[in-house]
Amino acid sequence: MRSNMIQRGQTCVYVHNFGFGTFENNSIAFAKIDGVEIKDGGNPVLRGNSIENNGNQGANAHTGGQGRLESNTICRNGKSGVQISSEANPVLLRNKIYDNQHCGISVLESGQVWASVSAD
């Protein structure tokens, strides 16, 4: 899925039950809850997206969610830019995460993350 505006749902992108797919260069914004939710073995690739202005998390990986978030801009979300919990294990590479209300990345409840971090 490329170059779309995905906006204003409860959650804009929901990948679960071992679903997968690639989301590139989309605007994912203004969800009431999370911009992206990944759970139950969901394993999407999100690359080059703008994930912003969502009510809670920009991206929420939980309950065994996987996935790869790469080169996204994740900003101005109501809580964390990315939240990882409940045995989720996403890979985060080269994302710009800033100006989120709570924090950039929140890891809790046995969540794990492999992240590439750079200071600009």
NUFIBA-400312 format. One record per residue: residue number from 1; x, y, z of N, C-alpha, C, O in turn. Coordinates in steps of 0.2 Angstrom, whole numbers, plus 5000, padded with zeros to 4 digits. Each point is the difference from the previous one (the first is absolute). Example, Ala and Ser with C-alpha at 12.3 -4.5 7.8 and 13.67 -1.06 7.14 Angstrom:
resi: 1&n.px: 5066&n.py: 4972&n.pz: 5039&ca.px: 4996&ca.py: 5006&ca.pz: 5000&c.px: 5004&c.py: 5006&c.pz: 5000&o.px: 5005&o.py: 4999&o.pz: 5003
resi: 2&n.px: 4993&n.py: 5006&n.pz: 4993&ca.px: 5004&ca.py: 5006&ca.pz: 5001&c.px: 4996&c.py: 5005&c.pz: 5003&o.px: 5003&o.py: 5006&o.pz: 5001
***
This chain:
resi: 1&n.px: 5004&n.py: 4994&n.pz: 5000&ca.px: 4996&ca.py: 5006&ca.pz: 5000&c.px: 5005&c.py: 5006&c.pz: 5000&o.px: 5004&o.py: 5001&o.pz: 5004
resi: 2&n.px: 4995&n.py: 5003&n.pz: 4991&ca.px: 5004&ca.py: 5006&ca.pz: 4999&c.px: 4997&c.py: 5007&c.pz: 4999&o.px: 4995&o.py: 5000&o.pz: 4997
resi: 3&n.px: 5007&n.py: 5005&n.pz: 5006&ca.px: 4999&ca.py: 5007&ca.pz: 4999&c.px: 4992&c.py: 5001&c.pz: 5001&o.px: 4997&o.py: 5003&o.pz: 4995
resi: 4&n.px: 5000&n.py: 4995&n.pz: 5010&ca.px: 4993&ca.py: 5001&ca.pz: 5002&c.px: 5000&c.py: 5005&c.pz: 5006&o.px: 5004&o.py: 5000&o.pz: 5004
resi: 5&n.px: 4990&n.py: 5003&n.pz: 4997&ca.px: 4998&ca.py: 5003&ca.pz: 5006&c.px: 4996&c.py: 4995&c.pz: 5004&o.px: 4994&o.py: 4999&o.pz: 4998
resi: 6&n.px: 5008&n.py: 4999&n.pz: 5008&ca.px: 4996&ca.py: 4995&ca.pz: 5004&c.px: 4999&c.py: 5004&c.pz: 5006&o.px: 5004&o.py: 5001&o.pz: 5004
resi: 7&n.px: 4989&n.py: 5002&n.pz: 4997&ca.px: 4999&ca.py: 5004&ca.pz: 5006&c.px: 4993&c.py: 4999&c.pz: 5003&o.px: 4996&o.py: 4997&o.pz: 4997
resi: 8&n.px: 5004&n.py: 5005&n.pz: 5009&ca.px: 4994&ca.py: 5001&ca.pz: 5004&c.px: 4996&c.py: 4994&c.pz: 5002&o.px: 4994&o.py: 5001&o.pz: 5001
resi: 9&n.px: 5009&n.py: 4993&n.pz: 4999&ca.px: 4996&ca.py: 4994&ca.pz: 5003&c.px: 5002&c.py: 5000&c.pz: 5007&o.px: 5003&o.py: 5004&o.pz: 5003
resi: 10&n.px: 4994&n.py: 4990&n.pz: 5000&ca.px: 5002&ca.py: 4999&ca.pz: 5007&c.px: 5007&c.py: 4998&c.pz: 5000&o.px: 5004&o.py: 5003&o.pz: 5005
resi: 11&n.px: 4999&n.py: 4993&n.pz: 4991&ca.px: 5007&ca.py: 4999&ca.pz: 4998&c.px: 5000&c.py: 5000&c.pz: 4993&o.px: 4996&o.py: 4997&o.pz: 4996
resi: 12&n.px: 5009&n.py: 5006&n.pz: 5001&ca.px: 5001&ca.py: 5001&ca.pz: 4993&c.px: 5002&c.py: 4993&c.pz: 4997&o.px: 4998&o.py: 4998&o.pz: 4995
resi: 13&n.px: 5008&n.py: 4999&n.pz: 5007&ca.px: 5003&ca.py: 4994&ca.pz: 4998&c.px: 5000&c.py: 4995&c.pz: 5005&o.px: 5003&o.py: 5001&o.pz: 5005
resi: 14&n.px: 4993&n.py: 4993&n.pz: 4994&ca.px: 5000&ca.py: 4995&ca.pz: 5005&c.px: 5002&c.py: 4994&c.pz: 4997&o.px: 4997&o.py: 4997&o.pz: 4996
resi: 15&n.px: 5009&n.py: 5000&n.pz: 5006&ca.px: 5003&ca.py: 4994&ca.pz: 4998&c.px: 5000&c.py: 4995&c.pz: 5005&o.px: 5003&o.py: 5001&o.pz: 5005
resi: 16&n.px: 4993&n.py: 4993&n.pz: 4995&ca.px: 5000&ca.py: 4995&ca.pz: 5005&c.px: 4999&c.py: 4993&c.pz: 4997&o.px: 4999&o.py: 4999&o.pz: 4994
resi: 17&n.px: 5001&n.py: 4996&n.pz: 5011&ca.px: 4999&ca.py: 4993&ca.pz: 4998&c.px: 5004&c.py: 4998&c.pz: 4994&o.px: 4998&o.py: 4997&o.pz: 4995
resi: 18&n.px: 5009&n.py: 5004&n.pz: 5006&ca.px: 5005&ca.py: 4998&ca.pz: 4995&c.px: 4999&c.py: 5004&c.pz: 4993&o.px: 5003&o.py: 4997&o.pz: 4995
resi: 19&n.px: 4994&n.py: 5008&n.pz: 5005&ca.px: 4999&ca.py: 5004&ca.pz: 4994&c.px: 5007&c.py: 5004&c.pz: 4998&o.px: 5004&o.py: 5001&o.pz: 5005
resi: 20&n.px: 4997&n.py: 5000&n.pz: 4989&ca.px: 5006&ca.py: 5004&ca.pz: 4998&c.px: 4998&c.py: 5004&c.pz: 4994&o.px: 4995&o.py: 5000&o.pz: 4997
resi: 21&n.px: 5010&n.py: 5004&n.pz: 5001&ca.px: 4999&ca.py: 5004&ca.pz: 4994&c.px: 5005&c.py: 5006&c.pz: 5001&o.px: 5004&o.py: 5001&o.pz: 5005
resi: 22&n.px: 4997&n.py: 5003&n.pz: 4990&ca.px: 5004&ca.py: 5006&ca.pz: 4999&c.px: 4996&c.py: 5006&c.pz: 5000&o.px: 4996&o.py: 5000&o.pz: 4995
resi: 23&n.px: 5006&n.py: 5005&n.pz: 5009&ca.px: 4997&ca.py: 5006&ca.pz: 5000&c.px: 5005&c.py: 5005&c.pz: 4999&o.px: 5004&o.py: 5001&o.pz: 5004
resi: 24&n.px: 4996&n.py: 5003&n.pz: 4990&ca.px: 5005&ca.py: 5005&ca.pz: 4998&c.px: 4998&c.py: 5006&c.pz: 4998&o.px: 4995&o.py: 5001&o.pz: 4997
resi: 25&n.px: 5008&n.py: 5005&n.pz: 5006&ca.px: 4999&ca.py: 5007&ca.pz: 4998&c.px: 4992&c.py: 5002&c.pz: 5001&o.px: 4998&o.py: 5003&o.pz: 4996
resi: 26&n.px: 4999&n.py: 4994&n.pz: 5009&ca.px: 4993&ca.py: 5002&ca.pz: 5002&c.px: 5000&c.py: 5005&c.pz: 5005&o.px: 5005&o.py: 5001&o.pz: 5004
resi: 27&n.px: 4990&n.py: 5003&n.pz: 4996&ca.px: 4998&ca.py: 5005&ca.pz: 5006&c.px: 4995&c.py: 4996&c.pz: 5004&o.px: 4995&o.py: 4998&o.pz: 4998
resi: 28&n.px: 5007&n.py: 5000&n.pz: 5009&ca.px: 4996&ca.py: 4997&ca.pz: 5004&c.px: 4999&c.py: 5004&c.pz: 5006&o.px: 5005&o.py: 5001&o.pz: 5004
resi: 29&n.px: 4989&n.py: 5002&n.pz: 4997&ca.px: 4999&ca.py: 5006&ca.pz: 5004&c.px: 4993&c.py: 5000&c.pz: 5003&o.px: 4995&o.py: 4997&o.pz: 4997
resi: 30&n.px: 5004&n.py: 5006&n.pz: 5008&ca.px: 4994&ca.py: 5002&ca.pz: 5003&c.px: 4995&c.py: 4994&c.pz: 5003&o.px: 4994&o.py: 5001&o.pz: 5000
resi: 31&n.px: 5009&n.py: 4994&n.pz: 5001&ca.px: 4997&ca.py: 4994&ca.pz: 5003&c.px: 4997&c.py: 5002&c.pz: 5007&o.px: 5004&o.py: 5004&o.pz: 5004
resi: 32&n.px: 4991&n.py: 4994&n.pz: 4998&ca.px: 4997&ca.py: 5001&ca.pz: 5007&c.px: 5005&c.py: 4996&c.pz: 5005&o.px: 5001&o.py: 5003&o.pz: 5005
resi: 33&n.px: 5001&n.py: 4991&n.pz: 4993&ca.px: 5004&ca.py: 4997&ca.pz: 5005&c.px: 5008&c.py: 5000&c.pz: 4997&o.px: 5003&o.py: 5004&o.pz: 5002
resi: 34&n.px: 4999&n.py: 4990&n.pz: 4995&ca.px: 5007&ca.py: 5000&ca.pz: 4997&c.px: 5000&c.py: 5000&c.pz: 4993&o.px: 4995&o.py: 4998&o.pz: 4996
resi: 35&n.px: 5010&n.py: 5006&n.pz: 5001&ca.px: 5001&ca.py: 5000&ca.pz: 4993&c.px: 5001&c.py: 4993&c.pz: 4997&o.px: 4997&o.py: 4998&o.pz: 4995
resi: 36&n.px: 5007&n.py: 4998&n.pz: 5008&ca.px: 5002&ca.py: 4993&ca.pz: 4998&c.px: 4999&c.py: 4996&c.pz: 5006&o.px: 5003&o.py: 5001&o.pz: 5005
resi: 37&n.px: 4994&n.py: 4993&n.pz: 4995&ca.px: 5000&ca.py: 4995&ca.pz: 5005&c.px: 5002&c.py: 4993&c.pz: 4997&o.px: 4997&o.py: 4998&o.pz: 4995
resi: 38&n.px: 5008&n.py: 4999&n.pz: 5008&ca.px: 5003&ca.py: 4994&ca.pz: 4998&c.px: 4999&c.py: 4995&c.pz: 5006&o.px: 5003&o.py: 5001&o.pz: 5005
resi: 39&n.px: 4994&n.py: 4993&n.pz: 4994&ca.px: 4999&ca.py: 4995&ca.pz: 5005&c.px: 4999&c.py: 4993&c.pz: 4997&o.px: 4999&o.py: 4999&o.pz: 4994
resi: 40&n.px: 5001&n.py: 4996&n.pz: 5011&ca.px: 4999&ca.py: 4993&ca.pz: 4998&c.px: 5004&c.py: 4998&c.pz: 4994&o.px: 4997&o.py: 4997&o.pz: 4996
resi: 41&n.px: 5009&n.py: 5004&n.pz: 5004&ca.px: 5004&ca.py: 4998&ca.pz: 4995&c.px: 5000&c.py: 5004&c.pz: 4994&o.px: 5004&o.py: 4998&o.pz: 4995
resi: 42&n.px: 4993&n.py: 5007&n.pz: 5005&ca.px: 5000&ca.py: 5005&ca.pz: 4994&c.px: 5007&c.py: 5002&c.pz: 4998&o.px: 5004&o.py: 5001&o.pz: 5005
resi: 43&n.px: 4998&n.py: 4999&n.pz: 4989&ca.px: 5007&ca.py: 5001&ca.pz: 4998&c.px: 5000&c.py: 5005&c.pz: 4994&o.px: 5003&o.py: 4997&o.pz: 4995
resi: 44&n.px: 4995&n.py: 5009&n.pz: 5005&ca.px: 5000&ca.py: 5004&ca.pz: 4994&c.px: 5007&c.py: 5004&c.pz: 5000&o.px: 5004&o.py: 5000&o.pz: 5004
resi: 45&n.px: 4997&n.py: 5003&n.pz: 4990&ca.px: 5006&ca.py: 5004&ca.pz: 4999&c.px: 4996&c.py: 5007&c.pz: 4999&o.px: 4996&o.py: 5001&o.pz: 4995
resi: 46&n.px: 5006&n.py: 5004&n.pz: 5009&ca.px: 4998&ca.py: 5007&ca.pz: 4999&c.px: 5007&c.py: 5004&c.pz: 4998&o.px: 5004&o.py: 5000&o.pz: 5004
resi: 47&n.px: 4996&n.py: 5003&n.pz: 4990&ca.px: 5006&ca.py: 5003&ca.pz: 4998&c.px: 4998&c.py: 5007&c.pz: 4997&o.px: 4996&o.py: 5001&o.pz: 4996
resi: 48&n.px: 5007&n.py: 5004&n.pz: 5006&ca.px: 4999&ca.py: 5007&ca.pz: 4997&c.px: 4994&c.py: 5003&c.pz: 5002&o.px: 4998&o.py: 5005&o.pz: 4996
resi: 49&n.px: 4998&n.py: 4993&n.pz: 5009&ca.px: 4994&ca.py: 5003&ca.pz: 5001&c.px: 5000&c.py: 5006&c.pz: 5005&o.px: 5005&o.py: 5001&o.pz: 5004
resi: 50&n.px: 4990&n.py: 5003&n.pz: 4996&ca.px: 4999&ca.py: 5005&ca.pz: 5005&c.px: 4995&c.py: 4998&c.pz: 5004&o.px: 4994&o.py: 4999&o.pz: 4998
resi: 51&n.px: 5007&n.py: 5000&n.pz: 5009&ca.px: 4996&ca.py: 4997&ca.pz: 5005&c.px: 4999&c.py: 5006&c.pz: 5005&o.px: 5004&o.py: 5000&o.pz: 5004
resi: 52&n.px: 4991&n.py: 5003&n.pz: 4996&ca.px: 4999&ca.py: 5006&ca.pz: 5004&c.px: 4993&c.py: 5002&c.pz: 5002&o.px: 4995&o.py: 4998&o.pz: 4997
resi: 53&n.px: 5005&n.py: 5006&n.pz: 5008&ca.px: 4994&ca.py: 5003&ca.pz: 5003&c.px: 4994&c.py: 4995&c.pz: 5001&o.px: 4994&o.py: 5001&o.pz: 4999
resi: 54&n.px: 5008&n.py: 4993&n.pz: 5004&ca.px: 4996&ca.py: 4995&ca.pz: 5002&c.px: 4998&c.py: 5000&c.pz: 5008&o.px: 5004&o.py: 5003&o.pz: 5003
resi: 55&n.px: 4990&n.py: 4995&n.pz: 4999&ca.px: 4998&ca.py: 5001&ca.pz: 5007&c.px: 5004&c.py: 4997&c.pz: 5005&o.px: 5002&o.py: 5003&o.pz: 5005
resi: 56&n.px: 5001&n.py: 4991&n.pz: 4994&ca.px: 5004&ca.py: 4997&ca.pz: 5005&c.px: 5007&c.py: 4999&c.pz: 4997&o.px: 5004&o.py: 5005&o.pz: 5000
resi: 57&n.px: 4998&n.py: 4989&n.pz: 4998&ca.px: 5006&ca.py: 4998&ca.pz: 4997&c.px: 5001&c.py: 5001&c.pz: 4993&o.px: 4995&o.py: 5000&o.pz: 4996
resi: 58&n.px: 5010&n.py: 5002&n.pz: 5001&ca.px: 5001&ca.py: 5000&ca.pz: 4993&c.px: 5000&c.py: 4993&c.pz: 4998&o.px: 4997&o.py: 4999&o.pz: 4995
resi: 59&n.px: 5007&n.py: 4997&n.pz: 5008&ca.px: 5000&ca.py: 4993&ca.pz: 4998&c.px: 5000&c.py: 4996&c.pz: 5007&o.px: 5004&o.py: 5002&o.pz: 5005
resi: 60&n.px: 4992&n.py: 4993&n.pz: 4995&ca.px: 4999&ca.py: 4996&ca.pz: 5006&c.px: 5001&c.py: 4993&c.pz: 4999&o.px: 4996&o.py: 4997&o.pz: 4996
resi: 61&n.px: 5010&n.py: 5000&n.pz: 5006&ca.px: 5001&ca.py: 4992&ca.pz: 4999&c.px: 4999&c.py: 4997&c.pz: 5006&o.px: 5003&o.py: 5002&o.pz: 5005
resi: 62&n.px: 4993&n.py: 4993&n.pz: 4996&ca.px: 4998&ca.py: 4997&ca.pz: 5006&c.px: 4998&c.py: 4992&c.pz: 4998&o.px: 4998&o.py: 4999&o.pz: 4995
resi: 63&n.px: 5001&n.py: 4997&n.pz: 5011&ca.px: 4998&ca.py: 4994&ca.pz: 4999&c.px: 5003&c.py: 4996&c.pz: 4995&o.px: 4996&o.py: 4997&o.pz: 4996
resi: 64&n.px: 5010&n.py: 5003&n.pz: 5004&ca.px: 5004&ca.py: 4996&ca.pz: 4995&c.px: 5001&c.py: 5003&c.pz: 4993&o.px: 5002&o.py: 4996&o.pz: 4995
resi: 65&n.px: 4996&n.py: 5010&n.pz: 5004&ca.px: 5001&ca.py: 5003&ca.pz: 4994&c.px: 5007&c.py: 5001&c.pz: 4998&o.px: 5005&o.py: 5001&o.pz: 5004
resi: 66&n.px: 4997&n.py: 4999&n.pz: 4989&ca.px: 5007&ca.py: 5000&ca.pz: 4998&c.px: 5000&c.py: 5006&c.pz: 4996&o.px: 4998&o.py: 5006&o.pz: 5002
resi: 67&n.px: 5005&n.py: 4994&n.pz: 4992&ca.px: 5000&ca.py: 5005&ca.pz: 4995&c.px: 5006&c.py: 5004&c.pz: 5000&o.px: 5005&o.py: 4999&o.pz: 5004
resi: 68&n.px: 4996&n.py: 5005&n.pz: 4990&ca.px: 5006&ca.py: 5004&ca.pz: 4999&c.px: 4998&c.py: 5007&c.pz: 4998&o.px: 4996&o.py: 5001&o.pz: 4996
resi: 69&n.px: 5006&n.py: 5004&n.pz: 5008&ca.px: 4998&ca.py: 5007&ca.pz: 4999&c.px: 5007&c.py: 5003&c.pz: 4998&o.px: 5004&o.py: 5001&o.pz: 5004
resi: 70&n.px: 4996&n.py: 5002&n.pz: 4990&ca.px: 5006&ca.py: 5002&ca.pz: 4997&c.px: 4999&c.py: 5007&c.pz: 4997&o.px: 4996&o.py: 5001&o.pz: 4995
resi: 71&n.px: 5008&n.py: 5004&n.pz: 5006&ca.px: 5000&ca.py: 5006&ca.pz: 4997&c.px: 4994&c.py: 5004&c.pz: 5000&o.px: 4998&o.py: 5003&o.pz: 4995
resi: 72&n.px: 4998&n.py: 4996&n.pz: 5011&ca.px: 4994&ca.py: 5004&ca.pz: 5001&c.px: 5001&c.py: 5006&c.pz: 5004&o.px: 5005&o.py: 5000&o.pz: 5003
resi: 73&n.px: 4990&n.py: 5005&n.pz: 4996&ca.px: 5000&ca.py: 5005&ca.pz: 5004&c.px: 4994&c.py: 4999&c.pz: 5005&o.px: 4994&o.py: 5000&o.pz: 4998
resi: 74&n.px: 5007&n.py: 5000&n.pz: 5008&ca.px: 4995&ca.py: 4998&ca.pz: 5005&c.px: 5000&c.py: 5006&c.pz: 5005&o.px: 5005&o.py: 5001&o.pz: 5005
resi: 75&n.px: 4990&n.py: 5003&n.pz: 4995&ca.px: 5000&ca.py: 5006&ca.pz: 5004&c.px: 4993&c.py: 5003&c.pz: 5002&o.px: 4995&o.py: 4998&o.pz: 4997
resi: 76&n.px: 5005&n.py: 5006&n.pz: 5008&ca.px: 4994&ca.py: 5003&ca.pz: 5002&c.px: 4994&c.py: 4996&c.pz: 5002&o.px: 4994&o.py: 5001&o.pz: 4998
resi: 77&n.px: 5008&n.py: 4993&n.pz: 5005&ca.px: 4994&ca.py: 4995&ca.pz: 5002&c.px: 4999&c.py: 5002&c.pz: 5007&o.px: 5004&o.py: 5002&o.pz: 5004
resi: 78&n.px: 4990&n.py: 4996&n.pz: 4998&ca.px: 4997&ca.py: 5001&ca.pz: 5007&c.px: 5004&c.py: 4997&c.pz: 5006&o.px: 4999&o.py: 5002&o.pz: 5005
resi: 79&n.px: 5004&n.py: 4992&n.pz: 4994&ca.px: 5004&ca.py: 4997&ca.pz: 5005&c.px: 5007&c.py: 4999&c.pz: 4997&o.px: 5003&o.py: 5005&o.pz: 4999
resi: 80&n.px: 4999&n.py: 4989&n.pz: 5000&ca.px: 5006&ca.py: 4998&ca.pz: 4998&c.px: 5001&c.py: 5000&c.pz: 4992&o.px: 4995&o.py: 4999&o.pz: 4997
resi: 81&n.px: 5010&n.py: 5002&n.pz: 5001&ca.px: 5001&ca.py: 4999&ca.pz: 4992&c.px: 5000&c.py: 4993&c.pz: 4999&o.px: 4996&o.py: 4998&o.pz: 4995
resi: 82&n.px: 5007&n.py: 4998&n.pz: 5008&ca.px: 5000&ca.py: 4992&ca.pz: 5000&c.px: 4999&c.py: 4997&c.pz: 5007&o.px: 5004&o.py: 5002&o.pz: 5004
resi: 83&n.px: 4991&n.py: 4994&n.pz: 4996&ca.px: 5000&ca.py: 4996&ca.pz: 5007&c.px: 5000&c.py: 4993&c.pz: 4998&o.px: 4997&o.py: 4997&o.pz: 4995
resi: 84&n.px: 5008&n.py: 4999&n.pz: 5009&ca.px: 5001&ca.py: 4993&ca.pz: 4999&c.px: 4999&c.py: 4997&c.pz: 5007&o.px: 5003&o.py: 5001&o.pz: 5005
resi: 85&n.px: 4992&n.py: 4994&n.pz: 4995&ca.px: 4998&ca.py: 4996&ca.pz: 5006&c.px: 4998&c.py: 4993&c.pz: 4998&o.px: 4999&o.py: 4998&o.pz: 4995
resi: 86&n.px: 5000&n.py: 4998&n.pz: 5011&ca.px: 4997&ca.py: 4994&ca.pz: 4999&c.px: 5003&c.py: 4995&c.pz: 4995&o.px: 4997&o.py: 4997&o.pz: 4996
resi: 87&n.px: 5010&n.py: 5002&n.pz: 5005&ca.px: 5004&ca.py: 4995&ca.pz: 4996&c.px: 5000&c.py: 5002&c.pz: 4992&o.px: 5001&o.py: 4996&o.pz: 4996
resi: 88&n.px: 4998&n.py: 5011&n.pz: 5003&ca.px: 5001&ca.py: 5002&ca.pz: 4993&c.px: 5007&c.py: 5001&c.pz: 4999&o.px: 5004&o.py: 5001&o.pz: 5004
resi: 89&n.px: 4998&n.py: 4998&n.pz: 4989&ca.px: 5007&ca.py: 5001&ca.pz: 4999&c.px: 5001&c.py: 5003&c.pz: 4993&o.px: 5003&o.py: 4996&o.pz: 4995
resi: 90&n.px: 4996&n.py: 5010&n.pz: 5004&ca.px: 5001&ca.py: 5003&ca.pz: 4993&c.px: 5007&c.py: 5003&c.pz: 5000&o.px: 5004&o.py: 5000&o.pz: 5004
resi: 91&n.px: 4998&n.py: 5001&n.pz: 4989&ca.px: 5006&ca.py: 5003&ca.pz: 4999&c.px: 4999&c.py: 5007&c.pz: 4998&o.px: 4996&o.py: 5001&o.pz: 4995
resi: 92&n.px: 5008&n.py: 5004&n.pz: 5007&ca.px: 4999&ca.py: 5007&ca.pz: 4999&c.px: 5007&c.py: 5002&c.pz: 4997&o.px: 5005&o.py: 4999&o.pz: 5003
resi: 93&n.px: 4995&n.py: 5004&n.pz: 4991&ca.px: 5006&ca.py: 5002&ca.pz: 4996&c.px: 4999&c.py: 5007&c.pz: 4997&o.px: 4995&o.py: 5001&o.pz: 4997
resi: 94&n.px: 5009&n.py: 5003&n.pz: 5005&ca.px: 5001&ca.py: 5007&ca.pz: 4996&c.px: 4993&c.py: 5004&c.pz: 5001&o.px: 4999&o.py: 5004&o.pz: 4995
resi: 95&n.px: 4997&n.py: 4996&n.pz: 5010&ca.px: 4994&ca.py: 5003&ca.pz: 5001&c.px: 5002&c.py: 5007&c.pz: 5003&o.px: 5005&o.py: 5001&o.pz: 5004
resi: 96&n.px: 4991&n.py: 5004&n.pz: 4994&ca.px: 5000&ca.py: 5007&ca.pz: 5003&c.px: 4994&c.py: 5000&c.pz: 5005&o.px: 4995&o.py: 5000&o.pz: 4998
resi: 97&n.px: 5007&n.py: 5000&n.pz: 5009&ca.px: 4994&ca.py: 5000&ca.pz: 5005&c.px: 5001&c.py: 5006&c.pz: 5004&o.px: 5005&o.py: 5000&o.pz: 5004
resi: 98&n.px: 4990&n.py: 5004&n.pz: 4996&ca.px: 5001&ca.py: 5006&ca.pz: 5004&c.px: 4993&c.py: 5003&c.pz: 5002&o.px: 4995&o.py: 4999&o.pz: 4996
resi: 99&n.px: 5005&n.py: 5006&n.pz: 5008&ca.px: 4994&ca.py: 5004&ca.pz: 5002&c.px: 4994&c.py: 4996&c.pz: 5002&o.px: 4994&o.py: 5002&o.pz: 4999
resi: 100&n.px: 5007&n.py: 4992&n.pz: 5004&ca.px: 4994&ca.py: 4996&ca.pz: 5002&c.px: 4999&c.py: 5002&c.pz: 5008&o.px: 5004&o.py: 5002&o.pz: 5003
resi: 101&n.px: 4990&n.py: 4998&n.pz: 4999&ca.px: 4998&ca.py: 5002&ca.pz: 5006&c.px: 5003&c.py: 4997&c.pz: 5006&o.px: 5002&o.py: 5003&o.pz: 5005
resi: 102&n.px: 4998&n.py: 4990&n.pz: 4995&ca.px: 5003&ca.py: 4996&ca.pz: 5006&c.px: 5008&c.py: 4999&c.pz: 4999&o.px: 5004&o.py: 5002&o.pz: 5004
resi: 103&n.px: 4998&n.py: 4995&n.pz: 4991&ca.px: 5007&ca.py: 4998&ca.pz: 4998&c.px: 5000&c.py: 4998&c.pz: 4993&o.px: 4995&o.py: 4999&o.pz: 4997
resi: 104&n.px: 5012&n.py: 5000&n.pz: 5001&ca.px: 5001&ca.py: 4998&ca.pz: 4993&c.px: 4998&c.py: 4992&c.pz: 5000&o.px: 4996&o.py: 4998&o.pz: 4995
resi: 105&n.px: 5008&n.py: 4998&n.pz: 5009&ca.px: 4999&ca.py: 4993&ca.pz: 5000&c.px: 4998&c.py: 4997&c.pz: 5007&o.px: 5004&o.py: 5002&o.pz: 5004
resi: 106&n.px: 4991&n.py: 4995&n.pz: 4997&ca.px: 4998&ca.py: 4997&ca.pz: 5006&c.px: 5001&c.py: 4992&c.pz: 5000&o.px: 4996&o.py: 4997&o.pz: 4995
resi: 107&n.px: 5008&n.py: 5000&n.pz: 5009&ca.px: 5000&ca.py: 4993&ca.pz: 5000&c.px: 4998&c.py: 4997&c.pz: 5007&o.px: 5003&o.py: 5002&o.pz: 5005
resi: 108&n.px: 4992&n.py: 4994&n.pz: 4995&ca.px: 4998&ca.py: 4998&ca.pz: 5007&c.px: 4997&c.py: 4993&c.pz: 4999&o.px: 4999&o.py: 4997&o.pz: 4994
resi: 109&n.px: 4999&n.py: 5000&n.pz: 5012&ca.px: 4997&ca.py: 4993&ca.pz: 5000&c.px: 5003&c.py: 4995&c.pz: 4995&o.px: 4996&o.py: 4997&o.pz: 4996
resi: 110&n.px: 5010&n.py: 5002&n.pz: 5005&ca.px: 5004&ca.py: 4995&ca.pz: 4996&c.px: 5000&c.py: 5001&c.pz: 4993&o.px: 5001&o.py: 4995&o.pz: 4996
resi: 111&n.px: 4998&n.py: 5011&n.pz: 5002&ca.px: 5001&ca.py: 5002&ca.pz: 4993&c.px: 5008&c.py: 5000&c.pz: 4998&o.px: 5004&o.py: 5001&o.pz: 5005
resi: 112&n.px: 4998&n.py: 4998&n.pz: 4989&ca.px: 5007&ca.py: 5000&ca.pz: 4998&c.px: 5000&c.py: 5004&c.pz: 4994&o.px: 4996&o.py: 5001&o.pz: 4996
resi: 113&n.px: 5010&n.py: 5002&n.pz: 5003&ca.px: 5001&ca.py: 5004&ca.pz: 4994&c.px: 5007&c.py: 5000&c.pz: 4997&o.px: 5005&o.py: 5000&o.pz: 5005
resi: 114&n.px: 4996&n.py: 5000&n.pz: 4989&ca.px: 5007&ca.py: 5000&ca.pz: 4997&c.px: 4999&c.py: 5007&c.pz: 4996&o.px: 4996&o.py: 5001&o.pz: 4996
resi: 115&n.px: 5009&n.py: 5004&n.pz: 5006&ca.px: 4999&ca.py: 5006&ca.pz: 4998&c.px: 5007&c.py: 5003&c.pz: 4997&o.px: 5005&o.py: 4998&o.pz: 5003
resi: 116&n.px: 4995&n.py: 5005&n.pz: 4992&ca.px: 5006&ca.py: 5004&ca.pz: 4997&c.px: 4998&c.py: 5007&c.pz: 5002&o.px: 4996&o.py: 5003&o.pz: 4998
resi: 117&n.px: 5009&n.py: 5000&n.pz: 5006&ca.px: 4999&ca.py: 5007&ca.pz: 5003&c.px: 5006&c.py: 5004&c.pz: 4997&o.px: 5005&o.py: 4998&o.pz: 5001
resi: 118&n.px: 4993&n.py: 5008&n.pz: 4997&ca.px: 5005&ca.py: 5005&ca.pz: 4999&c.px: 4998&c.py: 5007&c.pz: 5003&o.px: 4994&o.py: 5001&o.pz: 5000
resi: 119&n.px: 5011&n.py: 5003&n.pz: 5001&ca.px: 4999&ca.py: 5006&ca.pz: 5003&c.px: 5002&c.py: 5005&c.pz: 4995&o.px: 5005&o.py: 5001&o.pz: 4997
resi: 120&n.px: 4989&n.py: 5003&n.pz: 5001&ca.px: 5001&ca.py: 5005&ca.pz: 4995&c.px: 5000&c.py: 5007&c.pz: 5003&o.px: 5001&o.py: 5005&o.pz: 4996
***
